[in-house]
Amino acid sequence: MRYTYTAISRTGSRVSGEMEASAKQSVLEALHKLGHLPVEVRESTNAAGDGAATQGGLFSGLPSPKQITLFTRELGILLAAGLPIDQSLSLLEQDAPAGKMRRLISAISEQIRNGKSLHEALSAQPAAFPPVYTSMVKVAEASGSLETVLLRIAQSREKAEKLSSKALSQMLYPSMLIVMAIAAVTIMLTFVVPRFKDMIVQQGSNEVPDQARFVIAMSDWLVANGQSILIVLAIIASVVFLAWHRGWGRQAIEDMLLRMPVVGHVMRLNLTVRFCRTLGALLENGVELHAAMKLVRDVIGNRVVAAVLDESYDALRKGRSFLEPLANSKLFPPVVISMLRVGEETGNLTNACAHMADMFEDKMETAVQRTFTLLEPAVILLVSIFIGGIVVSIFGAVISMNDLAM
């Protein structure tokens, strides 16, 4: 089980984080061994086994993923320059802006001074450093290649962040168009149409075109039920948010999204890139295949794929190829399975993963760009047709009323 804790260190600073333990008492004992005074320990409210590391941000109390990546790269550079780990951390702590990142580095430095290794210090902060990260650091410390591995971790994280940033930038404009379209239609139906309705009613005629009647009826319904609609939407959004974070029905939703024509294709490409990139990085840094598969499963962030990776892990334990369950799932492109099978047979699985990650990263960028390039004019066209239909209907009714009045 995962527990969150808050404690006071020997220096009097406040530290917090998450820890895996079988019981609350185990967390308390671990904190005492670290020299901390526990203030609060409680079971984490995050869904167990969801595979996604807690993301840092403005309100999370954690540094952002980009700050963690920068910290990783800078620490690797300082170690490569010959500085010891404690001095490197001290320099990074002084250079970090006051706030979340400085507190995190301070907590890591405190544990290093207490005789802990770097991977043990990072493991005490699992919300900021996922198991994949700490496992690679552990292997690197054992092999004496810590600075090299840290730079590799930073490079891998930078690639993932760059891909996410591109996808987000491609989604931003269409999303803004959709939001602005909904706002424009809502304003027209709640403010503009009622004014024209009053003008039509004042004419005192029942000869209103059917199209205008329909638009006016929509406007009346929206005005009469606006508050109820907002309340219902807020409740639905809250229930969906809570259900997603608690894991209620999440696997069924993810399975449905993966089967959708456009969204599912992009999601499968993204999962393929993440799987190949993470597995390749772990193998490259000395993590054994069965342990690497377990770590990939824990961070993949998708329960459907996590279930398939569980089957792959069981196949490895039974002496079979881990690729059989992946091929049967149909979630990964056939070329990926074929290339990984060749890599497995030739003992070159690490390079096969790296090549597949690079190839499908390019494919994903192209797919995202094409999808949203086609989506933008489609959204603009639909919005124009809808708003134009409302305007034509109302003005047609007004013009017809004027003709009848004459």
C-alpha positions, 0 to 999 in steps of 0.5 A: 500500500502507498502512504503519504507522510509529513515529518520534521527532519533533524534540521527542523525543515518540513519534509513530505512524500509518499512511501510503499509499505505493508502497514502504517507502522512500517512507514513510521519506523522507516521515518524514525530510521531516517532521523525524521519526526513523523507529523502525519501518515495516512493512506494515499488517496491515489488509485493503486496500480494506476501506473501514473506517477504523480505529476508536479505542478502549481498546486501539487506541492511538488516540482514540475516534471521539467524541473525534475528533468533539469535537476537530473541533467545538472546533477549528471553534469556536476558529477561528470565534472568530478564533484562529489554527490553531496557537494553537487546537491549543495550547489543545486540547492543554492541555485534552485529558486526558493520553493518546491524544488529547493525543499526537495533537493534539501530533503535529498541532501539530508538523507545523503548526509545521513549515509543513504545512497542516492537511489535510497534518497530518491526512493523516499520521494516516489511522487517526484521520482518514479520507480523507473528513475530510482531503479536506473539510479540504483543500477548506475550506482552499483556499476559506477556510471551514475553521471552517464545514467543521469544524463541518459535519464534526462535525455529520455525525459526531455524527449518525452516532454518534447513530444507531449509539448508538441501534442499539447500545442497541436490540441490547443487551437482546436480546443480554443475554437470549440470553446469559443464556438460553444460560448458564441452559440450560448450567447446568441441563444440566451441574449441575441435571439430573445431580443429578436423574439420580442421584435417578432412578438410585437408584430402580432403575427403567427406567420413565423417560419418553422426554422425560426420557431425551432431556434426560438424554442431552443433559446427559450429552453436554454434560458429556462433551464440554464442554471439546471444545465450548469449544475448537471454539467458540474455534477457530471464533471465532478463524478467523472473526475472522481471516478477517473482518479479512483479508478472506477470504470477507468479500464473500460473507458481506456479500452473504449478510447483505444478502439476509437478511429482517430483518438485510438490510433494516436493513443496506441502510437503514444503507448508504443513510444512510451513502452519502447522508450522506457524498456530500452532505457531500462535495458540500456542501463543494466536492468534485467528484462523481467524487472524492466517489464515490471517497472514499465507496467507500473509507469505506463499510465494505461490499465488496459496495457498494464494488464497486457504487460502483466501477462508478459511478465508472467510469460517471462517468469514461466520461461516463455517469450514476453512478446506473445501476450503483446502480439495477441493484444493487438495494441502494438503495431506488428512491425514493433512485435517483429523488430522486438522478436528479432532483437530478442533472438539476436540479443540486441533488444535494447537497440531494437527498442530504441529504433522503434521508439524513434520511428514511432515518435516520428509517426506520432508527431505526423499523425497528431499534426495531420489530425489537428490540421484537418480538425481545425477547418472542420471545426470552423466550418461546423461553427460557421454553419451553425451560427449562420443558420441561427442568424439566417433563421432569425433575420428571415423571420424578421424580414417575413414579419416586415413583408407581412406588415407592409 
